[in-house]
C-alpha cells in the first residue's frame, strides 16, 4: 500500500538517498506537497526532486541539510525549481552566487517566501526576500 502523505520529513545518510527513503516508506513522490530534508544530501537527491516531485511540491525545507556530497556548498542545477514552489528554506550548506539563485528561481512565479538559516555564511533573508549576508544586495 502506498502512503499518500502530503507532508513528510526524511533524514538522509550517505547510504540512503531520497528516492530509496521514499520507496522504503511507501510514499509516492508525486503526492508530497511539503518536504523537509535533514542530514546528508546527495547531488542526485535534488535531481530526483526536480524530475519526480516538482509538480506537487509546494514547500521545500532544506534547513537541516548539514552535509552535501561535494562538501559544504550545494551546487544546484539552473532552473531547478518549478513554478508551483511557494516556499523554500535554505541551510548553511547553500552558499551560491547571486546569479545562480536568480537562475534557480526564475520559473517560480508562485514563490512568496525564501528563508535562510542564520548560520548561512553568504546569505540572509528578511520578509521572504533573499539578500547577501550584509543586506547590501537583493538577490531574489
MOKASUL-V934906 format. One record per helix or strand. SS is the DSSP state (H for helix, E for strand). FROM is the first residue (numbers start at 1). LEN is the number of residues. If there is no record, write none. Layout:
BEGIN
SS:FROM:LEN + SS:FROM:LEN
END
This chain:
BEGIN
E:3:1 + E:7:6 + H:18:8 + E:27:1 + H:29:3 + E:34:8 + H:43:10 + E:59:10 + E:71:1 + E:87:4 + H:98:8 + E:113:4 + E:123:4 + E:129:4 + E:138:1
END
